[in-house]
Structures are given as structure tokens and as C-alpha cells.
Amino acid sequence: MHSRTLSACVLACAAVLATACSGTPHSTPAEQSPASSSPAPSSAPSSAPQSKAGNGIDLAGTDPCRLLSAARASTLGMPATGSPARNEVLDNAPMCGYTSEQSHLGLLLTTVSSKGLEFFGPGKVAGSVHKTTVAGLPAFQNRPADAPPGSDFCTVTVGVRSGQALDVLYREDAAEEARGEDFLCQRAKQAASAAVGTLRAK
């Protein structure tokens, strides 16, 4: 992944998570959105889905660039391999970035072993967040309130274990054609599901 695209993904992550880091709600990875899209701070408990992961999938030591096969990456519109990096927004967690210059789309996978799913719930991150499931595991889907044209995104965060989460961002990368929520979120969930399948097969 080119450094420009990777940097854009990290900025997106920062936009989603910035509020949490500053003591106010934050948001999940994606192209940076206006601060006004961040929800007001809340002292109420997070409405994270009840985790069914138990002590299941441990992300410690996991290389996120090994979670998608070349064939699976291709079906998601990405090149066969991604570029490893660190997500400074999420406690320097390992991440893997993919980008398609042809389709102007990007994919970012981060294995977070220091924060649980509740960290990404409504009132904790910026954007429109709702509960969902991925491969039978509890998850949150997050959409920006006002993404710049050509930089829309969808983030799906999966609670794989207590205190750990798999964060997947699928985004437009300076795209001339808007893909829309259904397309971006479907791709994000497909990538998350494939990654969970790989983790379970370990």
C-alpha cells in the first residue's frame, strides 16, 4: 500500500477514535471527518453486544497481513498482498493495508489486543454505529456522518475475545465514483468474516 493511502487510512482511524483518546467519544478507522460528527461524551455504559467469543480467538502475535488469502483479497477488489504497518491510533496495534489503484479502493485490517469491542460502541466513537454480527461473533458497524466526496468508508469491528477486537476498514481512495454504504459495508463485513475464518483455523 502506498504511504499516501496508508496515511489516509490512519487519519480515518484517528477521526473515528480521536474523541476517545482525548477523553471524549472517538471514531473507528476511516478518512477524517469533521469534529462535529463526533457524538457527545456519555457516562452511560457502552451498549456493546454480548460477547460470545469467551476466551476464543487470541490476537496477540497475529500478523494481519496473513488473514486474507490472495484469492480472497482478489474477490474484495484488492491486490494479492498487503503492506504491514502499525496503527498509531489503536495503541500501535499491527495493521495491514491494501489499496487498488485501478478501482480507487482501500482495505485496512488491524488486530487490536489492547481494547475490547466496547471501546468501539455507540457514544464511544464518532459516526453512526450499530450492532451487527460477523461469523457468529458480536460486532459494530460504523459509518461516517459526513465523509468527503471520494473518501467514504465503512468500518466493521469484531469482538473476537474479551479485551480484543479485529478492526476492518473498507474505503474509497480518492474515488471519482461514489460506491455507497451498501457496497462499502458489505465489503468490510466480507473481509472481516474471511479474517475470522482464518483466525479460527489457526
SELOZA-245572 format. One record per atom (N, C-alpha, C): x, y, z; residue in one letter. Coordinates in steps of 0.02 Angstrom, whole numbers, padded with zeros to 5 digits, always signed. Example, Ala and Ser with C-alpha at 12.3 -4.5 7.8 and 13.67 -1.06 7.14 Angstrom:
% residues 2
+00660-00284+00390a/+00615-00225+00390a/+00660-00165+00390a/+00642-00112+00354s/+00684-00053+00357s/+00645+00002+00394s/
% end
This chain:
% residues 202
+00042-00059+00000m/+00000+00000+00000m/+00044+00061+00000m/+00031+00111-00043h/+00070+00171-00046h/+00062+00209+00019h/+00116+00245+00038s/+00114+00280+00102s/+00058+00331+00105s/+00041+00363+00048r/-00013+00412+00048r/-00079+00381+00068r/-00094+00323+00039t/-00157+00289+00055t/-00157+00264+00126t/-00101+00236+00149l/-00097+00211+00216l/-00106+00268+00266l/-00075+00324+00251s/-00083+00382+00295s/-00155+00405+00298s/-00190+00403+00241a/-00260+00423+00239a/-00301+00377+00283a/-00286+00312+00282c/-00323+00264+00323c/-00311+00277+00397c/-00249+00293+00414v/-00233+00308+00484v/-00269+00371+00507v/-00272+00421+00462l/-00309+00482+00479l/-00382+00466+00490l/-00409+00420+00450a/-00477+00399+00458a/-00486+00367+00526a/-00439+00324+00543c/-00440+00292+00608c/-00440+00345+00663c/-00397+00394+00654a/-00392+00447+00704a/-00458+00485+00710a/-00491+00495+00654a/-00555+00532+00657a/-00606+00494+00697a/-00605+00428+00689v/-00654+00388+00724v/-00636+00381+00798v/-00572+00378+00812l/-00550+00364+00880l/-00526+00425+00918l/-00521+00481+00885a/-00492+00540+00917a/-00527+00560+00981a/-00592+00556+00981t/-00629+00578+01040t/-00614+00535+01101t/-00603+00471+01091a/-00588+00427+01147a/-00520+00444+01176a/-00473+00457+01132c/-00405+00472+01154c/-00403+00537+01192c/-00449+00582+01179s/-00448+00647+01212s/-00496+00650+01271s/-00527+00592+01286g/-00573+00590+01343g/-00644+00600+01322g/-00656+00611+01257t/-00724+00616+01231t/-00732+00561+01180t/-00794+00547+01157p/-00803+00492+01111p/-00758+00496+01051p/-00738+00438+01024h/-00696+00438+00965h/-00730+00398+00910h/-00695+00386+00856s/-00724+00352+00798s/-00680+00298+00772s/-00705+00253+00730t/-00665+00200+00703t/-00628+00221+00640t/-00579+00180+00614p/-00538+00198+00557p/-00577+00222+00497p/-00553+00273+00465a/-00581+00297+00403a/-00555+00365+00386a/-00573+00392+00328e/-00550+00459+00308e/-00575+00509+00360e/-00534+00556+00378q/-00550+00602+00432q/-00615+00640+00416q/-00659+00642+00465s/-00722+00677+00457s/-00724+00735+00506s/-00768+00784+00494p/-00771+00843+00537p/-00783+00825+00609p/-00754+00866+00654a/-00761+00853+00726a/-00833+00856+00747a/-00874+00892+00710s/-00944+00899+00729s/-00982+00834+00724s/-00952+00784+00690s/-00987+00720+00682s/-00979+00676+00743s/-00934+00696+00789s/-00922+00655+00848s/-00980+00663+00897s/-01003+00608+00926p/-01057+00611+00975p/-01034+00644+01039p/-01081+00668+01078a/-01065+00699+01142a/-01042+00646+01191a/-00998+00664+01237p/-00973+00616+01287p/-01032+00586+01326p/-01023+00524+01345s/-01076+00491+01383s/-01046+00451+01439s/-01077+00455+01497s/-01052+00416+01554s/-01089+00350+01560s/-01137+00340+01517a/-01175+00277+01520a/-01133+00219+01494a/-01146+00158+01519p/-01108+00101+01496p/-01118+00090+01421p/-01067+00064+01388s/-01071+00051+01316s/-01122-00004+01303s/-01157+00003+01247s/-01207-00048+01229s/-01176-00101+01184s/-01116-00122+01200a/-01082-00173+01158a/-01123-00237+01159a/-01127-00272+01102p/-01162-00335+01101p/-01130-00383+01150p/-01171-00426+01179q/-01144-00477+01224q/-01095-00521+01187q/-01034-00526+01212s/-00984-00566+01178s/-00997-00640+01186s/-00994-00675+01131k/-01000-00748+01132k/-00932-00779+01118k/-00880-00736+01115a/-00814-00760+01097a/-00780-00794+01156a/-00798-00774+01218g/-00767-00803+01276g/-00691-00795+01273g/-00655-00849+01282n/-00583-00848+01277n/-00560-00875+01210n/-00604-00870+01160g/-00592-00899+01095g/-00530-00879+01057g/-00532-00822+01021i/-00479-00804+00975i/-00431-00753+01006i/-00369-00773+01014d/-00318-00729+01042d/-00280-00696+00984d/-00282-00630+00981l/-00249-00594+00926l/-00175-00579+00940l/-00153-00590+01001a/-00083-00575+01018a/-00036-00611+00970a/+00009-00574+00940g/+00058-00604+00895g/+00033-00619+00825g/-00029-00600+00811t/-00059-00614+00745t/-00035-00563+00694t/-00015-00587+00635d/+00004-00543+00580d/-00058-00530+00537d/-00085-00470+00537p/-00146-00457+00499p/-00138-00466+00423p/-00076-00465+00399c/-00065-00475+00328c/-00071-00548+00307c/-00081-00592+00356r/-00089-00663+00342r/-00162-00686+00351r/-00206-00638+00360l/-00276-00656+00373l/-00318-00664+00310l/-00295-00638+00254l/-00330-00645+00191l/-00287-00681+00140l/-00314-00733+00110s/-00277-00766+00056s/-00275-00721-00005s/-00231-00735-00051a/-00226-00696-00112a/-00292-00698-00150a/-00322-00757-00151a/-00386-00766-00187a/-00441-00725-00154a/-00442-00725-00088r/-00494-00688-00052r/-00484-00613-00061r/-00422-00591-00058a/-00408-00520-00068a/-00432-00498-00137a/-00422-00542-00185s/-00443-00526-00254s/-00519-00517-00259s/-00556-00560-00225t/-00630-00554-00227t/-00654-00490-00194t/-00611-00461-00152l/-00628-00398-00118l/-00603-00338-00158l/-00576-00352-00217g/-00552-00298-00260g/-00483-00273-00242g/-00445-00312-00204m/-00380-00292-00180m/-00324-00333-00212m/-00261-00308-00210p/-00204-00347-00234p/-00193-00408-00190p/-00151-00453-00212a/-00141-00516-00176a/-00111-00507-00106a/-00069-00458-00098t/-00037-00448-00033t/-00045-00376-00009t/-00044-00369+00057g/-00049-00302+00087g/+00018-00281+00116g/+00020-00220+00142s/+00081-00193+00170s/+00074-00187+00246s/+00121-00217+00283p/+00117-00214+00357p/+00136-00146+00383p/+00105-00127+00438a/+00120-00063+00471a/+00094-00067+00542a/+00094-00011+00576r/+00069-00006+00644r/+00016+00048+00648r/-00038+00034+00684n/-00092+00082+00691n/-00079+00124+00753n/-00053+00184+00743e/-00035+00226+00800e/-00095+00247+00841e/-00153+00249+00809v/-00214+00270+00844v/-00238+00216+00893v/-00228+00154+00873l/-00250+00097+00914l/-00191+00064+00950l/-00158+00103+00991d/-00104+00077+01033d/-00049+00043+00994d/-00035+00068+00934n/+00019+00041+00892n/+00006-00032+00873n/-00057-00050+00867a/-00075-00119+00850a/-00053-00136+00779a/-00038-00200+00766p/-00019-00220+00699p/-00076-00209+00650p/-00061-00183+00591m/-00112-00175+00540m/-00084-00192+00472m/-00129-00204+00425c/-00110-00222+00357c/-00153-00181+00309c/-00121-00147+00263g/-00157-00104+00216g/-00153-00129+00145g/-00210-00127+00111y/-00215-00144+00040y/-00243-00084+00003y/-00222-00076-00058t/-00253-00024-00100t/-00253-00046-00173t/-00307-00028-00206s/-00314-00042-00278s/-00313+00025-00315s/-00259+00038-00351e/-00255+00100-00388e/-00304+00100-00447e/-00321+00040-00470q/-00366+00035-00527q/-00438+00055-00507q/-00460+00029-00450s/-00529+00043-00429s/-00534+00099-00377s/-00477+00124-00354h/-00475+00177-00304h/-00513+00157-00241h/-00495+00098-00216l/-00523+00072-00154l/-00467+00049-00108l/-00479+00050-00043g/-00430+00029+00005g/-00460-00014+00060g/-00418-00056+00090l/-00438-00100+00144l/-00385-00099+00198l/-00407-00095+00260l/-00361-00093+00316l/-00385-00141+00370l/-00341-00187+00392l/-00357-00234+00445l/-00310-00221+00504l/-00339-00214+00564t/-00298-00202+00624t/-00317-00253+00677t/-00267-00287+00705t/-00279-00335+00759t/-00264-00301+00825t/-00317-00285+00861v/-00313-00246+00923v/-00315-00293+00983v/-00260-00299+01018s/-00258-00345+01076s/-00260-00307+01142s/-00270-00240+01139s/-00270-00199+01200s/-00337-00167+01214s/-00386-00175+01169k/-00451-00144+01178k/-00506-00192+01156k/-00559-00196+01196g/-00615-00240+01179g/-00666-00205+01136g/-00717-00243+01117l/-00769-00217+01073l/-00805-00156+01102l/-00812-00154+01168e/-00849-00099+01199e/-00816-00031+01184e/-00753-00032+01169f/-00716+00030+01154f/-00740+00062+01089f/-00774+00023+01046f/-00795+00046+00980f/-00870+00057+00975f/-00905+00056+01032g/-00977+00059+01032g/-01006+00129+01026g/-01073+00134+01021p/-01107+00198+01018p/-01089+00242+01078p/-01078+00306+01066g/-01059+00350+01120g/-00985+00348+01136g/-00949+00300+01106k/-00877+00294+01117k/-00838+00316+01055k/-00869+00313+00997v/-00835+00332+00935v/-00879+00380+00895v/-00848+00417+00850a/-00885+00462+00806a/-00916+00422+00750a/-00970+00448+00721g/-01002+00413+00666g/-01067+00380+00688g/-01099+00347+00640s/-01161+00311+00652s/-01144+00237+00664s/-01155+00215+00726v/-01135+00147+00746v/-01195+00104+00762v/-01196+00043+00737h/-01249-00004+00757h/-01222-00074+00764h/-01258-00114+00803k/-01237-00183+00815k/-01247-00226+00753k/-01203-00275+00746t/-01211-00325+00694t/-01174-00387+00717t/-01169-00437+00674t/-01130-00497+00690t/-01087-00514+00629t/-01031-00545+00643v/-00986-00569+00591v/-00964-00640+00608v/-00982-00686+00566a/-00964-00757+00577a/-00986-00780+00647a/-01044-00757+00669g/-01071-00777+00734g/-01043-00738+00793g/-00998-00691+00781l/-00969-00651+00835l/-01000-00581+00838l/-01003-00552+00897p/-01032-00484+00903p/-00987-00433+00869p/-01017-00383+00840a/-00979-00333+00804a/-01016-00266+00802a/-00980-00214+00785f/-01009-00148+00773f/-00993-00128+00701f/-01041-00097+00669q/-01030-00068+00602q/-01033+00008+00610q/-00985+00043+00582n/-00980+00115+00590n/-00976+00150+00523n/-01018+00202+00515r/-01018+00243+00455r/-01008+00316+00473r/-00969+00353+00432p/-00958+00424+00448p/-01020+00465+00438p/-01025+00518+00476a/-01083+00562+00469a/-01078+00605+00407a/-01017+00622+00388d/-01009+00668+00332d/-00940+00659+00301d/-00930+00604+00264a/-00866+00591+00232a/-00857+00634+00170a/-00796+00659+00158p/-00784+00699+00098p/-00797+00657+00035p/-00817+00688-00020p/-00829+00652-00082p/-00767+00612-00104p/-00779+00550-00122g/-00724+00507-00144g/-00685+00476-00088g/-00704+00489-00025s/-00668+00463+00033s/-00716+00431+00083s/-00770+00404+00060d/-00819+00371+00103d/-00789+00306+00129d/-00817+00280+00183f/-00790+00218+00211f/-00842+00183+00255f/-00826+00122+00272c/-00865+00085+00321c/-00817+00043+00363c/-00827+00044+00427t/-00785+00006+00473t/-00826-00047+00509t/-00799-00107+00512v/-00831-00162+00549v/-00780-00186+00601v/-00800-00184+00665t/-00756-00205+00719t/-00787-00266+00753t/-00749-00319+00758v/-00773-00384+00784v/-00743-00399+00852v/-00785-00417+00899g/-00761-00437+00965g/-00741-00510+00964g/-00677-00523+00955v/-00654-00593+00949v/-00639-00625+01016v/-00631-00583+01067r/-00613-00607+01134r/-00619-00549+01182r/-00630-00562+01245s/-00634-00509+01294s/-00570-00468+01293s/-00578-00402+01283g/-00520-00358+01282g/-00483-00356+01216g/-00509-00388+01164q/-00475-00389+01099q/-00526-00380+01043q/-00505-00351+00987a/-00551-00339+00932a/-00514-00338+00865a/-00549-00359+00814l/-00524-00356+00745l/-00559-00297+00712l/-00521-00249+00688d/-00549-00188+00659d/-00536-00188+00584d/-00589-00183+00544v/-00582-00187+00471v/-00614-00125+00440v/-00575-00091+00400l/-00598-00030+00366l/-00595-00040+00290l/-00652-00027+00256y/-00653-00029+00183y/-00673+00041+00159y/-00633+00070+00114r/-00643+00140+00097r/-00631+00156+00024r/-00659+00212+00004e/-00643+00241-00061e/-00576+00277-00054e/-00537+00275-00106d/-00472+00308-00105d/-00469+00358-00162d/-00492+00418-00149a/-00496+00471-00200a/-00537+00446-00260a/-00590+00411-00246a/-00632+00382-00299a/-00673+00436-00334a/-00678+00429-00400e/-00721+00475-00438e/-00794+00454-00436e/-00804+00389-00425e/-00872+00361-00422e/-00888+00341-00350e/-00942+00368-00323a/-00963+00350-00256a/-00990+00279-00255a/-00965+00238-00208r/-00986+00168-00204r/-01047+00159-00160r/-01054+00200-00110g/-01113+00195-00067g/-01105+00150-00008g/-01150+00159+00041e/-01147+00123+00104e/-01152+00047+00095e/-01200+00024+00056d/-01211-00047+00049d/-01148-00082+00023d/-01117-00054-00028f/-01057-00084-00057f/-01000-00085-00007f/-00985-00028+00024l/-00928-00023+00069l/-00936-00067+00131l/-00996-00066+00161c/-01007-00106+00221c/-01009-00181+00205c/-01035-00199+00148q/-01035-00269+00128q/-00964-00294+00120q/-00922-00254+00088r/-00852-00274+00079r/-00815-00278+00146r/-00829-00231+00190a/-00797-00232+00256a/-00816-00295+00294a/-00880-00313+00292k/-00903-00374+00327k/-00875-00436+00295k/-00870-00437+00229q/-00841-00495+00195q/-00768-00505+00215q/-00731-00450+00218a/-00661-00454+00238a/-00654-00477+00310a/-00697-00449+00354a/-00695-00469+00424a/-00712-00542+00433a/-00762-00566+00397s/-00782-00636+00401s/-00726-00682+00379s/-00693-00664+00324a/-00638-00705+00298a/-00580-00706+00349a/-00567-00649+00379a/-00512-00645+00428a/-00528-00687+00489a/-00590-00685+00512v/-00610-00727+00569v/-00603-00801+00552v/-00622-00819+00491g/-00614-00889+00470g/-00542-00911+00473g/-00497-00868+00452t/-00426-00885+00455t/-00403-00892+00527t/-00425-00847+00570l/-00406-00850+00640l/-00431-00914+00674l/-00491-00934+00657r/-00519-00995+00687r/-00483-01058+00662r/-00453-01054+00604a/-00419-01112+00575a/-00348-01120+00601a/-00325-01071+00639k/-00256-01073+00665k/-00247-01130+00714k/
% end
